[in-house]
Amino acid sequence: MESLKKENEIYNFSDIDSLNYCKTILPNVSRSFAIGIEFLKGDLQKSVLVGYLLCRIIDTVEDDRYLDLNLKKQYLNKFIECFTDLKKANYYNSIADELTGDKYHIDLVRNTTKVFQIYFSLSTNSQKILKKWVTEMSNGMALFVTRYPNGIRIVSLNEYKEYCYYVAGTVGYILTELWKEYGSCINDKSYQIMLKNSAIFGEALQTINILKDIAWDAKGENSIYIPSEILLKYGITHDTLLLDNLRPKAELAINEIIQLAYQDIKISLEYLKSIPRTNFRIRFFCIFPLLLALATLKKFEESKNKITPENVIKVTRNEVKKIKILSLFASIFNFLLDIPVLRFFKI
């Protein structure tokens, strides 16, 4: 009751309604992040919640393969204006009717005003952090939409890393700056280590998502992220990537991105270890999705066919429970984040 009373003193009823919406829609747009965000508390939880939903809104716009290119660029640019005036977000609600895709993602766009209403209730520093990095993400998305008007076709490994930075590395920076803002015992030394590895933490998760969705991205969103320079080494192209008779060659090329994912995970584990253990909730928030992604990567690597749309790579409910328990203990004990220990637990 005390907590509810305190919230009522800070928010008017419209704000409470908006916050409830944000909390309700979250598990429908990301189950794994919903678990982590629910574990956070207070203003940090609200900041991470809003930050994630803002990123999801522009991601929904970017992913729409049927949206006119000029409109897509316009909407990505217009989104940035919402950070200056809540009234600008009212316009953004209306673009939901022009979008195609997941019904929950579109519903989120339709309620952009509610997300920004909570954004404007955050501390000044939280607002600055979210505005800075979400703007960076939106600008990066607009850059790639302009570069590839007929669907993204990544050319080089450097370009692949550039793309992952914009859509996921920025999220790593959002989180790290929020940890510094709200965490405990994060001195300059710890913060600099975290900051150094921030982008890689986000990019590791992105690479694993890209790997498990290769065929879906190509057929469902007309985007191929495996660099053509890697494919050409094995005698294939973006156009022939999904052909059955070239599957062995395609999987050799994909294996190079798998190895990149493992490299990024290794760095990400160091990122996790650098977060002071006094920040139990923050550590769990970071550890759980990374271990879940690692388990997904392992399943993907062991899969007999990595490029069939029907071959959905999923971690079972029992495995998720095991990972959740391990994440709780790893939030206290760093040795549980060592690669040999994770292998012992079959993750």
Beta strands, then each sheet from edge to edge (+ up, - down):
end
